[in-house]
Amino acid sequence: MDFRPILYILGIFLSILAVSMVLPMLADIYWGNKDWKVFFLCIVITSFFGGSLILSNVGLEFSLSIRQAFMMTFLSWIGLSIFAALPFNLSAMNMSFTDAFFEAVSGITTTGSTVITGLDTAPPGILLWRAILQWLGGIGIIIMAMSVLPFLSVGGMQIFSTELSESEKALPRTAQLASSIGFIYVLMTIACVIAYLAAGMGKFDALAHAMTTIATGGFSTYDGSIGHFNNKAVDTIAIFFMVLAGIPFVLYLKAVRGNITPLLRDPQVRWFLAILLGSIVITTLYLMVHQSMTFGAALIGSSFNITSLMTGTGYATEQYDHWGGFVVAMLFFLMAMGACAGSTSCGIKIFRFQIFLSITKVQIKKLLHPNGTFLAHYNGKPIPEDVPLSVMSFLVLYAVCFMGLALALSAVGLDFITALSGAMTSISNVGPGLGDVIGPSGNFAPLPDSAKWILSTGMLLGRLEILAAFVLLHPSFWKH
């Protein structure tokens, strides 16, 4: 395999990461924190490696093969996580490399799990760096879902390659697609900042929370998450933008270009909103009956926390793990489901459940009418022959990886609830788990280092859509 194009692209990503470290460095300088020297050192180290990779491989013809694209995707997430961990490891917070890597992986995969306690008094540069990591990870996820995964036929994502090529005029080459979606991403972030400011947040908090809201990441500047503000206006704004971020960004691009119909009729969006609304109604009624909550408190609490978990954001305003077994079970499945493909959210993605249901209906019809010919459909079109197998493979691997992670976490000493929810929250890139240790009021700091490495692996697997990582383990991948 020719690694030169892969290393060149990795060099570009590392250079972008180095430039991004300038903002937290300036923040520390502004507030008089000595960690600005740490960020300066990290900028030098990261830019040196990034620049070296670019300069040593510049001038190449770029036409990535499928094998190179898989390797580029894998190495990019691993490499960026390692260099993103440097500020955590070298700062005055004295984080071990295990904790630093865990925090970096959680940030760049937009998971939102944290090992940092005392966020209320943490250095501003570190707080901003966490938000920037999630913001960069969010746009990276969108571009990967729209350009790389369909090309690699990962987990049924190839079904969207046809959608993206329907109109070459409206949606041109990958570079222009990335820049157009990036522009929309920036505009949504700015709008979210303005809304948070209007609701009473300070400038720093508004910027940090806007970046992690649009990225559906969930890192906050306070240990109490968004619940720290105790502000219904802030909660409502967060709900609105989390829902927006859970919808495919390519549909926003089509709407901006004058074609709003796909946004209104997309089956993923309809299912997402219907499941979200239905879950909120059921939970609101349940909380009113079984927890004696008022209608307003039950509605706001369920709306915020269900939206946060389903989109994989991971903000918390309530101890939802105390809402009763029925609600906890429903939240557990919503964490796995996730929102739409092509958004910044995570999980299995709704379109896979739609394809699975369509395939199941066809199988039932074939059992009833053995001589009949039936085709599975998605979005009004026949599903390509290779998509059902790809989706089923993804679902099986997802279940196997979830069980493997849960067993591994149990083996290193975690209790049943912590192991089970930890496995789910890592592979689904959600953030908080369930229980007293990693629940909405806890964090991942008390876990042993071995558990943190297992969870870091789970987060990377989830963000790589599992198959993109497992394909590297197959012997034929390495054969010429």
PyMOL commands that set and color helices and strands:
alter all, ss='L'
color gray80, all
select helices_A, chain A and resi 4-20+22-30+36-56+66-84+86-90+97-108+119-121+124-152+159-164+174-198+203-214+225-229+232-245+249-256+261-265+267-290+295-310+320-322+325-337+350-368+386-411+416-427+435-438+449-463+467-473+475-478
alter helices_A, ss='H'
color red, helices_A
select strands_A, chain A and resi 377-378+381-382
alter strands_A, ss='S'
color yellow, strands_A
deselect
rebuild
show_as cartoon
